[in-house]
Structures are given as structure tokens and as C-alpha cells.
Amino acid sequence: METKIYQKENNLKIGRLLRDSVRDFFGSHFLAKQLASRDIKSQYRQSYLGIVWAFITPVTSALVWIFLNISGTVKLSDTGVPYPIYVFSGTLIWSIIKDAISLPTQNTNAARNILTKINFPKEALILSGVYKLLFNSAIKILLLFILILVFGLAFHTSLLLFPLALLAAILFGITLGLFITPIGLIYTDVAKITNLGMGLLMYVTPVVYAMPKSGIMKTMMEVNPFTPLVLTTRSLVLGTPLEYLGYFLWIVTISAALFFIGLLFYRISIPIIVERLSA
């Protein structure tokens, strides 16, 4: 086994810490897969509906808005595609991003007991969360493809880029979650505030309705960093024009840079916080 010597001067070398953090993140795939497999099996073993829970949230949310639209309770502008597909794809992408944001906090909090007893790369918890998220997302995406076939929409070549756009959205969510996690482990209010904020933020993001042509809502949506993630990912799967591709690429580039900073922040802070909570 590798022998590590912890010294004060070594701990101050940010470059070395970052290198070790990235190495442990990509090198802990075996442990991460084992943790993910265990959690997935336990997640559905004691559930009567089982794997249905993986996509029941976006389905129920979409059905509510479909009913409001059909009944005339809410008047929505034309989306360019059948509204059920539009709203389901939007709520699906939104739920994946939301799960990505909460992923680091949930996985770290669930592993708090073993963190105090076993020395292992903490980054494996993040990677195992990614594996679980991809598994659950694959089920939702399969249902989306089935709905596309049901409504007679054609598959476009842009669909080949859809997985990359979805991974970029997940990267954005995990990056944000990495910075939230240390505070969220100390104060449980953070998770509640995050869930509440995401619920409100969905209504200033073109998830269930198209972006207005003008007005303050249009301005708010255009500056909202979630907007290009949702619109670009949905446009790729539905074959509609890419209106905010430039903004999307900027968000992805910034997220990629901040991800490694967040990973470093996670590596430094988690052992300290876990020790404090277990004291």
C-alpha cells in the first residue's frame, strides 16, 4: 500500500492537493461502482414500485402542466413541438440537474459513519453518486424516447450530441453541489433552502413553458444560467434550433474549471467537517 506522510508544508501546496484529488476521483472507479451498486440495490429492494420511482417525479410534474394547458387554466405560448413532449423533456432535464446538485451532499451525508472509521478516497463518494445518477437518468431518457416515438417525432442527427449536453448539465449541477456540501453537512437548513430555491427557480427557467418574446420574464430567463442548459439539451433531443449555444458553451467551460476547484474544496473540508460532527 502507498504510504502517505502528512506534513504542514505539504498541505499548503494547492497544486499537489489538486493533483491528488483529481487522481483519486478518476482512480476510485472500482470502489465507486461498488458503492453505487450497493445503494441502487438497497434503494429499490424495499420499494413496492421499485424502479418506477426513478421517473415518477418528472412524469407527475409534466401531467400537472399538461392538464392545466388542456383545461385552459393556464394559457401557454406555442412551443413548436407537441406540448406533452416539451414539458416532459423539460421536467426530465430539470430533475436530473436538481439531483446532480444534491448528489454530493446526499452521498457524503449517507457515508458519514464509514468516513469516521475507514480511510478511503472521499472523491469515490462523488463518483458513486454520478454512477447512480446516470443509472436513474437512463431510465428517464428511455421513457422520453418512447414518448417521442408515440407522438411521431423524427429522430435527428443532433440526438447524437444529446448525451454530451446532458453530461454538461450534470457537471454544472455537481460543481454547484460541491461548494454547497460542506455547509450543507453542518446546517441541514441548506438542503431545504436548496430544494425550495430550485422549485422557485424552475418558474424563471423555460422548463414547462417557452420563453416569452419580451418583458421582464424574458430578461430573467436570459441571464439565468440554467436556461441554456435546459434549452440546448432539449433542442438536441427534439431537433429544434439551438438558440443559446454560445451561452451554453460558456457555462460548460466555466463549470469545468470550477469543478476542479470544487473538488479541491471538497477534499480539504470534508475530513475536517466529518471529524467535527463526530466529536
C-alpha positions as CSV (number, residue, x, y, z in Angstrom):
1,M,0.0,0.0,0.0
2,E,1.0,3.6,-0.6
3,T,2.5,5.3,2.5
4,K,1.4,8.9,3.0
5,I,3.2,11.3,5.2
6,Y,1.2,14.3,6.3
7,Q,3.2,17.5,6.9
8,K,2.2,21.1,7.3
9,E,4.2,22.3,4.3
10,N,2.7,19.6,2.0
11,N,-0.8,20.5,3.0
12,L,-0.2,24.1,1.8
13,K,0.7,23.0,-1.7
14,I,-2.6,23.6,-3.6
15,G,-1.2,22.2,-6.9
16,R,-0.3,18.9,-5.2
17,L,-3.6,18.7,-3.4
18,L,-5.5,19.3,-6.7
19,R,-3.4,16.7,-8.5
20,D,-4.1,14.1,-5.7
21,S,-7.8,15.0,-5.7
22,V,-8.2,14.5,-9.5
23,R,-6.2,11.3,-9.3
24,D,-8.4,9.9,-6.5
25,F,-11.5,10.9,-8.3
26,F,-10.7,9.1,-11.6
27,G,-8.8,6.3,-9.9
28,S,-11.6,5.3,-7.5
29,H,-14.0,4.0,-10.1
30,F,-13.9,0.4,-8.7
31,L,-14.9,1.5,-5.2
32,A,-17.4,4.0,-6.6
33,K,-19.1,1.3,-8.7
34,Q,-19.3,-1.0,-5.6
35,L,-20.9,1.8,-3.5
36,A,-23.3,2.7,-6.3
37,S,-24.3,-0.9,-6.9
38,R,-25.0,-1.3,-3.2
39,D,-27.0,1.9,-3.0
40,I,-29.1,1.2,-6.1
41,K,-30.0,-2.3,-4.9
42,S,-30.9,-1.1,-1.4
43,Q,-32.9,1.8,-2.9
44,Y,-35.3,-0.4,-4.9
45,R,-35.2,-3.6,-2.8
46,Q,-37.6,-2.3,-0.1
47,S,-39.8,-0.3,-2.5
48,Y,-43.1,-1.8,-3.9
49,L,-43.0,0.4,-7.0
50,G,-39.3,-0.2,-7.4
51,I,-37.7,1.4,-10.4
52,V,-40.9,3.4,-11.2
53,W,-39.7,6.0,-8.6
54,A,-36.8,6.9,-11.0
55,F,-39.1,8.7,-13.3
56,I,-42.3,9.3,-11.4
57,T,-41.4,12.9,-10.4
58,P,-40.9,14.3,-13.9
59,V,-44.0,12.3,-15.1
60,T,-46.3,13.7,-12.4
61,S,-45.0,17.2,-12.8
62,A,-45.5,17.0,-16.6
63,L,-49.0,15.6,-16.2
64,V,-50.0,18.6,-14.0
65,W,-48.9,21.1,-16.6
66,I,-50.4,19.1,-19.4
67,F,-53.8,19.2,-17.6
68,L,-53.5,22.9,-16.9
69,N,-52.8,23.5,-20.6
70,I,-55.6,21.3,-21.9
71,S,-58.2,22.6,-19.5
72,G,-57.3,26.2,-20.4
73,T,-56.5,27.1,-16.8
74,V,-53.0,28.3,-18.0
75,K,-52.5,29.8,-21.4
76,L,-49.1,28.8,-22.8
77,S,-47.4,30.1,-25.9
78,D,-46.6,27.8,-28.8
79,T,-43.6,25.6,-28.2
80,G,-43.0,24.3,-31.7
81,V,-43.4,20.6,-30.7
82,P,-46.3,18.7,-29.0
83,Y,-46.6,20.2,-25.6
84,P,-46.5,16.8,-23.7
85,I,-43.1,16.1,-25.2
86,Y,-41.9,19.7,-24.5
87,V,-43.0,19.7,-20.8
88,F,-41.8,16.1,-20.1
89,S,-38.4,16.7,-21.7
90,G,-38.0,19.9,-19.7
91,T,-39.0,18.5,-16.4
92,L,-36.8,15.4,-17.0
93,I,-33.7,17.6,-17.7
94,W,-34.6,19.8,-14.7
95,S,-34.9,16.8,-12.3
96,I,-31.5,15.5,-13.5
97,I,-29.9,18.8,-12.8
98,K,-31.6,19.1,-9.4
99,D,-30.4,15.6,-8.5
100,A,-26.9,16.5,-9.6
101,I,-26.8,19.5,-7.3
102,S,-28.0,17.5,-4.2
103,L,-25.7,14.5,-5.1
104,P,-22.5,15.5,-3.2
105,T,-24.4,16.4,0.0
106,Q,-26.6,13.3,0.0
107,N,-23.8,10.8,-0.7
108,T,-21.4,12.4,1.8
109,N,-24.1,12.6,4.5
110,A,-25.1,9.0,3.9
111,A,-21.5,7.8,4.3
112,R,-20.8,9.8,7.4
113,N,-20.4,6.7,9.6
114,I,-17.8,5.0,7.3
115,L,-15.9,8.2,6.8
116,T,-15.0,8.3,10.5
117,K,-14.0,4.6,10.5
118,I,-12.3,3.8,7.2
119,N,-9.7,5.8,5.3
120,F,-10.6,5.8,1.6
121,P,-10.6,8.5,-1.2
122,K,-13.5,10.8,-0.4
123,E,-13.9,11.5,-4.1
124,A,-15.2,8.0,-4.5
125,L,-18.5,9.2,-2.9
126,I,-18.9,11.8,-5.7
127,L,-18.1,9.3,-8.4
128,S,-20.5,6.7,-7.0
129,G,-23.2,9.4,-7.0
130,V,-22.5,10.1,-10.6
131,Y,-23.0,6.4,-11.4
132,K,-26.3,6.3,-9.6
133,L,-27.5,9.5,-11.3
134,L,-26.6,8.1,-14.7
135,F,-28.4,4.9,-14.0
136,N,-31.6,6.7,-12.9
137,S,-31.3,9.1,-15.8
138,A,-31.0,6.3,-18.3
139,I,-34.5,5.1,-17.3
140,K,-36.0,8.5,-17.7
141,I,-34.4,9.1,-21.1
142,L,-35.7,5.7,-22.3
143,L,-39.2,6.8,-21.4
144,L,-38.6,10.1,-23.3
145,F,-37.6,8.2,-26.4
146,I,-40.7,6.1,-26.2
147,L,-42.9,9.2,-26.0
148,I,-41.1,10.7,-29.0
149,L,-42.0,7.6,-31.0
150,V,-45.6,7.7,-29.7
151,F,-46.0,11.3,-30.9
152,G,-44.4,10.6,-34.2
153,L,-41.4,12.9,-33.9
154,A,-38.5,12.1,-36.1
155,F,-35.0,11.4,-34.6
156,H,-32.4,14.0,-35.8
157,T,-28.7,13.8,-36.1
158,S,-28.5,16.3,-33.2
159,L,-29.6,13.4,-31.0
160,L,-26.0,12.1,-31.1
161,L,-24.9,15.2,-29.1
162,F,-27.7,14.9,-26.6
163,P,-25.6,12.7,-24.2
164,L,-22.8,15.3,-24.2
165,A,-25.2,18.1,-23.4
166,L,-26.8,16.1,-20.6
167,L,-23.3,15.3,-19.1
168,A,-22.5,19.0,-19.3
169,A,-25.7,19.8,-17.3
170,I,-24.8,17.2,-14.8
171,L,-21.3,18.7,-14.5
172,F,-22.8,22.1,-13.8
173,G,-25.1,20.6,-11.1
174,I,-22.3,18.6,-9.4
175,T,-20.0,21.6,-9.4
176,L,-22.6,23.7,-7.7
177,G,-23.2,20.9,-5.2
178,L,-19.5,20.5,-4.3
179,F,-19.5,24.1,-3.0
180,I,-22.8,23.6,-1.1
181,T,-21.9,20.3,0.5
182,P,-19.5,21.5,3.3
183,I,-22.1,24.0,4.6
184,G,-24.9,21.6,4.0
185,L,-23.3,18.9,6.2
186,I,-23.1,21.4,9.1
187,Y,-26.5,23.1,8.6
188,T,-29.4,20.9,7.4
189,D,-31.3,24.1,6.5
190,V,-29.1,24.4,3.4
191,A,-30.6,21.3,1.8
192,K,-34.1,22.6,2.5
193,I,-33.3,26.1,1.1
194,T,-31.7,24.5,-2.0
195,N,-34.8,22.4,-2.7
196,L,-37.1,25.4,-2.1
197,G,-34.9,27.6,-4.3
198,M,-34.8,25.1,-7.1
199,G,-38.6,24.8,-7.0
200,L,-38.9,28.6,-7.4
201,L,-36.1,28.8,-10.0
202,M,-37.9,26.4,-12.3
203,Y,-40.5,29.0,-13.0
204,V,-37.9,31.5,-14.3
205,T,-36.4,28.8,-16.5
206,P,-38.1,27.6,-19.7
207,V,-38.8,24.2,-18.3
208,V,-42.6,23.9,-18.7
209,Y,-43.3,26.8,-21.0
210,A,-41.5,28.6,-23.8
211,M,-39.5,31.8,-23.2
212,P,-41.7,35.0,-23.6
213,K,-41.0,37.2,-26.6
214,S,-40.4,40.3,-24.4
215,G,-40.8,41.6,-20.9
216,I,-39.0,41.2,-17.5
217,M,-39.5,37.4,-17.5
218,K,-37.6,37.1,-20.8
219,T,-34.8,39.1,-19.3
220,M,-34.7,37.0,-16.2
221,M,-34.6,33.8,-18.2
222,E,-31.8,35.1,-20.5
223,V,-29.5,35.8,-17.5
224,N,-30.4,32.6,-15.8
225,P,-27.5,30.1,-16.2
226,F,-30.0,27.2,-16.1
227,T,-31.7,28.4,-19.2
228,P,-29.0,27.5,-21.8
229,L,-28.6,24.1,-20.1
230,V,-32.2,23.2,-20.4
231,L,-32.9,24.7,-23.8
232,T,-29.7,23.3,-25.5
233,T,-30.2,19.8,-24.1
234,R,-33.9,19.8,-25.1
235,S,-33.2,21.2,-28.5
236,L,-30.7,18.4,-29.2
237,V,-33.1,15.6,-28.3
238,L,-36.1,17.2,-30.1
239,G,-34.2,18.6,-33.1
240,T,-35.3,22.2,-32.7
241,P,-33.0,25.2,-33.4
242,L,-30.1,25.9,-30.9
243,E,-30.7,29.5,-29.8
244,Y,-28.3,29.8,-26.8
245,L,-25.4,27.5,-27.9
246,G,-22.8,30.2,-27.2
247,Y,-24.1,30.8,-23.7
248,F,-24.2,27.1,-23.2
249,L,-20.6,26.6,-24.1
250,W,-19.6,29.4,-21.8
251,I,-21.5,27.8,-18.9
252,V,-19.8,24.4,-19.6
253,T,-16.3,25.9,-19.8
254,I,-16.7,27.8,-16.5
255,S,-18.3,24.7,-14.9
256,A,-15.4,22.5,-16.0
257,A,-12.9,24.9,-14.4
258,L,-14.9,25.4,-11.2
259,F,-15.4,21.6,-10.9
260,F,-11.7,21.0,-10.1
261,I,-11.7,23.9,-7.6
262,G,-14.9,22.5,-6.0
263,L,-13.2,19.0,-5.9
264,L,-10.3,20.5,-4.1
265,F,-12.5,22.4,-1.7
266,Y,-14.4,19.1,-1.0
267,R,-11.2,17.2,-0.3
268,I,-9.9,19.8,2.2
269,S,-13.1,20.5,4.0
270,I,-14.9,17.1,4.3
271,P,-12.4,15.4,6.7
272,I,-12.5,18.5,9.0
273,I,-16.3,18.7,9.0
274,V,-16.8,14.9,9.5
275,E,-14.3,15.0,12.4
276,R,-16.2,17.9,13.9
277,L,-19.6,16.3,13.5
278,S,-18.4,13.0,15.0
279,A,-16.8,14.6,18.0
